[in-house]
Amino acid sequence: MIAIEGLDEAIIGTGIRSSDSEVLVYDADAAQEVLLYLGYGENALPYFLESLNVDGLGDKAPIFIYLDNNLAKNDSFNHDGRPKLRIVH
């Protein structure tokens, strides 16, 4: 797996890409906060990743996700305790 030096605090786990390659998954908001702390400007994450040529890594590239912290934890269960499906986007 490929890690981006300096963004360790933003790692939330691993994921599988279409080629069955396991890659690191980063919280994009946390990564942006780290970049702000390091002196990068607002919304610097896309430009930072572009400067590292992350897209050039193909299926080995880490995944960055934006978490929806407004989703209620109990929202994904029916009242009888069974999980249910829902559309989030």
C-alpha positions in Angstrom: 0.0 0.0 0.0 1.1 3.5 -0.7 0.8 6.1 2.1 1.1 9.9 1.7 3.7 11.1 4.1 2.4 13.6 6.6 -1.3 12.6 6.3 -1.2 9.6 8.8 -3.7 11.3 11.1 -6.3 11.3 8.2 -6.1 7.5 7.6 -9.4 5.8 8.5 -8.8 2.3 7.1 -8.3 0.4 3.9 -10.5 -0.3 0.9 -10.5 -2.4 -2.3 -10.2 -0.9 -5.7 -11.7 -2.5 -8.8 -8.6 -4.5 -9.5 -8.8 -6.0 -6.0 -5.9 -3.9 -4.9 -6.1 -3.0 -1.2 -5.4 0.7 -0.7 -5.4 3.2 2.2 -8.6 5.2 2.7 -8.3 8.8 4.0 -10.8 11.2 5.5 -10.6 14.1 3.0 -11.7 16.7 5.6 -9.1 15.5 8.1 -6.4 15.6 5.3 -7.4 19.2 4.5 -7.1 20.1 8.2 -3.6 18.6 8.3 -2.6 20.6 5.2 -4.0 23.8 6.7 -1.9 23.1 9.8 1.2 22.6 7.5 0.6 26.0 5.9 -1.3 25.1 2.8 -4.3 27.2 2.0 -8.1 26.5 2.0 -9.2 23.7 -0.4 -5.6 22.7 -1.0 -6.1 19.0 -1.0 -6.9 18.5 -4.7 -3.9 20.6 -5.7 -1.7 18.8 -3.2 -2.7 15.4 -4.5 -2.2 16.6 -8.1 1.3 17.8 -7.3 2.1 14.3 -6.0 0.6 12.8 -9.2 -1.6 10.5 -7.2 -3.8 9.8 -10.3 -0.7 8.4 -11.9 -0.7 5.6 -9.4 -3.8 4.1 -11.0 -5.3 1.2 -8.9 -2.6 1.7 -6.2 -3.7 5.2 -5.4 -5.2 5.9 -2.0 -8.9 6.7 -1.8 -10.1 10.0 -0.2 -13.7 10.2 1.1 -15.9 12.8 2.6 -17.7 11.5 5.6 -21.3 12.7 6.3 -21.2 13.3 10.0 -24.9 14.3 10.0 -26.1 10.8 9.5 -27.7 9.3 12.6 -26.2 6.0 13.8 -29.6 4.5 14.4 -30.9 5.7 11.1 -29.6 2.5 9.3 -31.7 0.1 11.4 -35.4 -0.7 11.4 -37.3 -0.5 14.7 -37.1 -4.3 14.9 -33.2 -4.2 14.9 -32.7 -5.4 11.3 -30.5 -3.4 9.0 -32.2 -1.6 6.1 -30.9 0.0 2.9 -31.1 3.7 2.1 -29.9 6.1 -0.6 -27.4 8.6 0.8 -26.5 10.5 -2.4 
